[in-house]
């Protein structure tokens, strides 16, 4: 039996693509996959080859805006799905949502960088072979925190 996987298809914050469009595109691609629209994009579940085909097609339609990562549990997994929580107050975000929210803020920059690499404008960083100093690491972290704030 083929391996079943679930992938999260995540849109960058500055994307012109909406989750509704993603679902529509995925349905037009077809294939034996289950789809679920989410606030951040889409969940795609099925056999690995079918899921990979759908995700690849979606990425080709908006390469700088559509990203994907494997999800550790299925769409209807009772341990995570809110519909399976009986008599439990489920007003808060699901486990892992805050991490996903943080990651999605970075995707606009990742998309811009990946488009420049594809476009041939790749800037190469000098490789010195030495470890960065503590102050260089601190400066990098401060800059990253400014971007995320």
C-alpha positions in Angstrom: 0.0 0.0 0.0 1.3 3.5 -0.9 2.3 5.9 1.8 -0.3 8.6 2.6 0.9 12.1 3.5 -0.5 15.4 4.3 1.1 18.6 3.1 0.4 22.2 4.2 0.3 24.6 1.3 1.1 28.0 2.8 0.7 31.4 1.2 3.1 34.3 1.8 1.5 37.2 3.6 1.9 39.5 0.6 0.5 37.0 -1.9 -2.1 38.1 -4.3 -3.3 34.4 -4.3 -6.1 33.5 -1.9 -6.9 30.2 -0.2 -10.1 30.0 -2.3 -8.0 30.3 -5.5 -5.6 27.6 -4.2 -8.5 25.2 -3.7 -9.9 26.0 -7.1 -6.5 25.4 -8.8 -6.0 22.1 -6.8 -9.5 20.9 -7.9 -8.7 21.7 -11.5 -5.5 19.6 -11.3 -7.5 16.7 -10.0 -6.1 13.5 -8.7 -7.0 11.2 -5.8 -6.4 13.7 -3.0 -8.4 15.2 -0.2 -8.4 19.0 0.1 -9.2 21.4 2.9 -9.1 25.1 2.7 -7.4 26.9 5.7 -6.8 30.4 6.8 -3.2 30.2 5.7 -3.7 28.2 2.4 -4.6 24.6 1.9 -4.1 21.1 3.2 -3.6 18.3 0.6 -3.8 14.6 1.7 -3.4 11.4 -0.3 -0.7 9.1 -1.7 2.7 10.8 -1.8 3.0 10.9 -5.6 -0.5 12.5 -6.0 0.1 15.0 -3.3 3.5 15.9 -4.6 2.0 16.4 -8.1 -0.7 18.8 -6.8 1.8 20.8 -4.7 4.3 21.1 -7.6 1.5 22.3 -9.9 0.3 24.9 -7.4 3.9 26.1 -6.9 4.4 26.5 -10.6 1.3 28.9 -10.7 2.7 31.2 -8.1 6.3 30.2 -7.3 7.2 33.2 -5.1 3.9 33.0 -3.0 3.1 29.3 -2.5 5.2 27.2 -0.1 4.7 23.7 1.3 5.8 21.5 4.2 4.7 18.1 5.4 2.2 18.0 8.2 2.7 15.3 10.9 -0.9 14.3 11.1 -3.9 13.9 8.8 -6.7 16.3 8.0 -9.2 14.5 10.2 -6.9 13.3 12.9 -9.0 13.2 16.1 -6.0 14.3 18.2 -5.7 17.6 16.4 -9.0 18.3 14.6 -11.3 20.7 16.5 -14.4 18.8 15.3 -13.3 15.8 17.4 -13.0 17.7 20.7 -16.2 16.9 22.6 -17.1 19.2 25.5 -13.9 21.1 25.3 -13.6 24.8 24.9 -11.8 25.2 21.5 -11.6 29.0 21.2 -7.8 29.0 21.0 -5.5 28.3 18.1 -4.5 24.7 17.4 -1.1 23.4 18.4 1.6 24.7 16.2 -0.4 27.7 14.8 1.9 30.3 16.3 5.0 28.7 14.7 3.2 28.6 11.4 2.2 32.3 11.7 5.8 33.3 12.4 7.0 31.3 9.4 4.4 32.8 7.1 5.7 36.3 7.9 9.1 35.2 6.5 7.8 33.7 3.3 7.6 37.0 1.4 11.4 37.4 1.8 12.0 33.7 1.0 9.8 34.1 -2.2 11.7 37.2 -3.3 15.0 35.5 -2.8 14.0 32.3 -4.6 12.7 34.3 -7.6 16.0 36.2 -7.8 17.8 32.9 -7.8 15.6 31.6 -10.6 15.9 34.9 -12.4 19.7 34.5 -12.4 20.4 37.4 -10.0 21.9 35.2 -7.4 24.3 37.0 -5.1 27.0 34.8 -3.7 28.1 35.4 -0.2 31.8 35.2 0.4 32.8 31.9 2.1 35.5 32.7 4.6 35.5 29.3 6.4 35.5 31.1 9.8 32.8 31.1 12.4 31.0 34.5 12.8 31.9 36.4 16.0 29.4 36.7 18.9 28.7 40.3 17.9 27.9 39.3 14.3 25.5 36.7 15.5 23.9 39.2 17.9 23.6 41.8 15.1 21.9 39.2 12.9 19.4 38.2 15.6 18.6 41.9 16.3 17.9 42.5 12.6 15.8 39.3 12.4 13.8 40.4 15.5 13.2 43.9 13.9 11.8 42.2 10.8 9.5 40.0 12.8 8.3 42.7 15.1 
